[in-house]
């Protein structure tokens, strides 16, 4: 019971907490906790001291659960009219609920259907799981979502360690105008293989995420041709959100 309470105390880190709570053995859970403790210790020792403003903001977030308005001068804030932004917010909420459903793993198709989304294809590319679904937007337009899952420690069907290695390889790289020009072999990315052809001016990307995004686009490309007037949306959470943004660009 004490261990379970301790695990639930870290529920603010959903992927980690879910992985530990779903552990299939006591030894596995102990190993995850030991690794997490070492990481937290390293980060704590390496972190610079917080200034007073950062401490005030952190305390306000913990106490109130929201950013205090006083920290955002009116000149730097944009007020949103919910009536005029309803369509955008509705689309964002739809993307969010689909992004949550793909964490059901084997149950993802059923979870997506429960959201009135018709599964078209599912797959896994370099240990990143994804699903493609069709549905109807709030404005009546037919739309296809490419939904990319984030890291899920409870899913042991892939190589999570290999995925993490790509995610933490944060070297900035130029983005080629020809997507096919970026290396498709991870060893070539690590070796700084040259990119042939022109690159987008003044644009750089995280090397690990760009590698994953290009591979994902290769995998889902057969499903990206949709009818005229239909809508194509990339969505995802955590790692999936970063990849969805890159794929959209």
C-alpha positions as CSV (number, residue, x, y, z in Angstrom):
1,X,0.0,0.0,0.0
2,X,2.8,2.4,0.8
3,X,4.5,1.7,-2.5
4,X,1.3,2.2,-4.3
5,X,0.8,5.6,-2.6
6,X,4.3,6.6,-3.5
7,X,3.8,5.7,-7.2
8,X,0.6,7.7,-7.3
9,X,2.4,10.7,-6.0
10,X,4.3,10.8,-9.3
11,X,1.1,10.8,-11.3
12,X,2.0,14.2,-12.6
13,X,4.4,12.3,-14.9
14,X,1.7,10.2,-16.7
15,X,3.9,8.0,-18.9
16,X,6.3,7.1,-16.0
17,X,3.5,6.5,-13.5
18,X,1.5,4.4,-16.0
19,X,4.5,2.3,-16.8
20,X,5.3,1.6,-13.1
21,X,1.7,0.9,-12.1
22,X,1.3,-1.5,-15.0
23,X,4.6,-3.3,-14.1
24,X,4.3,-7.0,-14.6
25,X,6.7,-7.9,-11.8
26,X,8.0,-6.4,-8.5
27,X,11.6,-6.4,-9.8
28,X,10.6,-4.4,-12.9
29,X,8.9,-1.8,-10.8
30,X,11.9,-1.5,-8.5
31,X,14.2,-1.1,-11.5
32,X,12.1,1.7,-12.9
33,X,11.9,3.5,-9.6
34,X,15.7,3.1,-9.1
35,X,16.4,4.5,-12.5
36,X,14.0,7.4,-12.0
37,X,15.6,8.2,-8.7
38,X,19.0,8.4,-10.3
39,X,17.7,10.6,-13.1
40,X,16.0,13.0,-10.6
41,X,19.2,13.2,-8.5
42,X,21.3,14.0,-11.5
43,X,18.9,16.7,-12.7
44,X,18.6,18.2,-9.3
45,X,22.4,18.5,-8.9
46,X,22.9,19.9,-12.4
47,X,20.0,22.4,-12.3
48,X,20.9,26.1,-11.7
49,X,19.4,27.8,-8.7
50,X,15.9,29.2,-9.3
51,X,15.4,32.9,-9.2
52,X,12.6,34.4,-7.1
53,X,10.2,34.9,-10.0
54,X,10.5,31.2,-11.1
55,X,9.9,30.1,-7.5
56,X,6.8,32.3,-7.3
57,X,5.4,30.9,-10.6
58,X,6.1,27.3,-9.5
59,X,4.4,27.9,-6.1
60,X,1.4,29.5,-7.8
61,X,1.0,26.6,-10.2
62,X,1.2,24.0,-7.4
63,X,-1.2,26.0,-5.2
64,X,-3.7,27.3,-7.8
65,X,-3.3,24.9,-10.7
66,X,-3.1,27.9,-13.2
67,X,-0.8,30.7,-14.2
68,X,-1.4,33.8,-12.1
69,X,-2.7,36.6,-14.3
70,X,-0.3,39.1,-12.6
71,X,2.6,37.4,-14.2
72,X,1.3,38.2,-17.7
73,X,1.1,42.0,-18.4
74,X,-1.9,42.8,-20.5
75,X,0.3,44.0,-23.3
76,X,1.8,40.5,-23.7
77,X,-1.4,38.6,-23.5
78,X,-4.0,37.9,-26.1
79,X,-7.6,37.6,-25.1
80,X,-9.6,34.9,-26.9
81,X,-13.2,35.2,-27.7
82,X,-14.6,31.7,-27.2
83,X,-17.5,32.5,-29.6
84,X,-15.2,33.3,-32.5
85,X,-12.6,30.6,-31.6
86,X,-15.2,27.8,-31.0
87,X,-14.4,26.0,-34.3
88,X,-10.6,26.0,-33.6
89,X,-11.1,24.9,-30.0
90,X,-13.5,22.1,-31.1
91,X,-10.9,20.8,-33.6
92,X,-8.2,20.9,-30.9
93,X,-10.4,19.0,-28.5
94,X,-11.1,16.4,-31.2
95,X,-7.4,16.0,-31.8
96,X,-6.7,15.7,-28.1
97,X,-9.3,12.9,-27.5
98,X,-8.0,10.9,-30.5
99,X,-4.5,11.3,-29.2
100,X,-5.6,9.9,-25.9
101,X,-7.4,6.9,-27.4
102,X,-4.3,5.6,-29.2
103,X,-2.7,4.9,-25.8
104,X,-5.2,2.0,-25.4
105,X,-2.6,0.0,-27.4
106,X,-4.4,-3.3,-28.5
107,X,-7.7,-1.7,-27.6
108,X,-7.0,1.5,-29.6
109,X,-9.2,0.6,-32.6
110,X,-12.2,0.0,-30.2
111,X,-11.4,3.2,-28.3
112,X,-11.2,5.2,-31.6
113,X,-14.5,3.7,-32.8
114,X,-16.1,4.8,-29.6
115,X,-15.2,8.3,-30.6
116,X,-17.0,7.9,-33.9
117,X,-13.7,7.6,-35.7
118,X,-13.4,4.8,-38.3
119,X,-9.9,3.1,-38.2
120,X,-8.2,3.1,-41.6
121,X,-4.8,1.8,-40.7
122,X,-2.5,1.3,-37.7
123,X,1.2,0.7,-37.5
124,X,4.5,1.2,-35.8
125,X,7.5,3.0,-37.2
126,X,10.8,3.0,-35.4
127,X,8.9,2.1,-32.2
128,X,6.4,5.0,-32.6
129,X,2.8,3.7,-32.8
130,X,0.3,5.5,-35.0
131,X,-3.3,5.2,-36.2
132,X,-5.2,6.7,-39.2
133,X,-8.9,7.3,-38.7
134,X,-11.7,8.9,-40.7
135,X,-14.5,11.0,-39.3
136,X,-16.6,14.1,-39.8
137,X,-15.6,17.5,-38.4
138,X,-17.8,19.8,-36.4
139,X,-18.4,21.7,-39.6
140,X,-19.6,18.6,-41.5
141,X,-16.4,18.3,-43.5
142,X,-14.9,14.8,-43.9
143,X,-11.5,14.6,-42.2
144,X,-8.7,12.1,-41.8
145,X,-6.5,12.2,-38.7
146,X,-3.1,10.7,-38.5
147,X,-2.7,10.1,-34.8
148,X,0.8,9.6,-33.4
149,X,1.2,8.1,-29.9
150,X,3.8,9.3,-27.4
151,X,6.1,7.3,-25.2
152,X,4.3,4.5,-23.3
153,X,6.5,2.6,-20.8
154,X,3.7,0.1,-20.3
155,X,3.9,-1.1,-23.9
156,X,6.7,-3.6,-24.1
157,X,6.0,-4.7,-27.6
158,X,8.5,-2.3,-29.1
159,X,12.1,-1.2,-28.2
160,X,11.5,1.8,-25.9
161,X,15.2,2.2,-25.3
162,X,15.9,2.6,-29.0
163,X,13.1,5.2,-29.2
164,X,14.5,7.2,-26.3
165,X,17.9,7.3,-27.9
166,X,16.4,9.0,-30.9
167,X,14.4,11.4,-28.8
168,X,17.4,12.6,-26.8
169,X,19.5,13.1,-29.9
170,X,18.7,16.8,-30.0
171,X,21.4,18.0,-32.4
172,X,20.0,20.8,-34.7
173,X,20.0,19.9,-38.4
174,X,19.0,21.8,-41.5
175,X,15.7,20.7,-43.0
176,X,16.0,19.7,-46.7
177,X,13.4,21.0,-49.1
178,X,13.4,17.5,-50.7
179,X,12.1,15.1,-47.9
180,X,13.8,12.2,-49.6
181,X,17.2,13.8,-49.1
182,X,17.3,13.3,-45.3
183,X,19.0,10.0,-44.2
184,X,16.7,7.1,-43.6
185,X,19.3,5.0,-41.7
186,X,19.9,6.0,-38.0
187,X,23.6,5.3,-38.3
188,X,23.8,7.9,-41.1
189,X,22.2,10.5,-38.8
190,X,24.6,9.7,-36.0
191,X,27.5,10.0,-38.5
192,X,26.4,13.4,-39.7
193,X,25.8,12.2,-43.3
194,X,25.6,15.1,-45.6
195,X,22.2,16.1,-47.0
196,X,22.1,16.6,-50.7
197,X,20.2,19.5,-52.2
198,X,18.9,22.8,-50.9
199,X,17.6,23.2,-47.3
200,X,14.9,25.5,-45.9
201,X,16.6,28.9,-45.1
202,X,17.0,29.7,-41.4
203,X,15.1,26.5,-40.4
204,X,16.5,23.8,-38.2
205,X,15.0,20.7,-36.5
206,X,15.8,18.3,-33.8
207,X,17.7,15.5,-35.6
208,X,16.1,12.6,-33.8
209,X,12.6,13.9,-34.3
210,X,13.2,14.8,-37.9
211,X,14.5,11.3,-38.6
212,X,11.3,9.9,-37.0
213,X,9.0,12.3,-38.8
214,X,10.5,11.5,-42.2
215,X,10.2,7.8,-41.5
216,X,6.6,8.2,-40.4
217,X,5.7,10.2,-43.5
218,X,7.2,7.4,-45.6
219,X,5.0,4.9,-43.8
220,X,1.7,6.7,-43.9
221,X,2.1,8.3,-47.4
222,X,-0.3,5.8,-49.1
223,X,-3.0,7.1,-46.8
224,X,-2.4,10.9,-47.3
225,X,-4.2,11.2,-50.7
226,X,-7.7,12.3,-49.8
227,X,-10.6,13.7,-51.7
228,X,-10.8,17.4,-52.7
229,X,-12.4,19.4,-50.0
230,X,-11.6,16.9,-47.3
231,X,-9.3,17.8,-44.3
232,X,-6.0,16.1,-43.3
233,X,-4.9,16.5,-39.7
234,X,-1.8,15.3,-37.9
235,X,-2.3,14.9,-34.1
236,X,-0.5,13.4,-31.2
237,X,0.6,13.8,-27.6
238,X,4.1,14.2,-26.1
239,X,6.5,12.7,-28.6
240,X,3.6,12.2,-30.9
241,X,2.8,15.9,-30.7
242,X,6.3,16.9,-31.7
243,X,6.1,14.5,-34.6
244,X,2.7,15.7,-35.6
245,X,4.0,19.2,-35.8
246,X,7.0,18.2,-38.0
247,X,4.9,16.0,-40.2
248,X,2.5,18.9,-40.8
249,X,5.3,21.2,-41.8
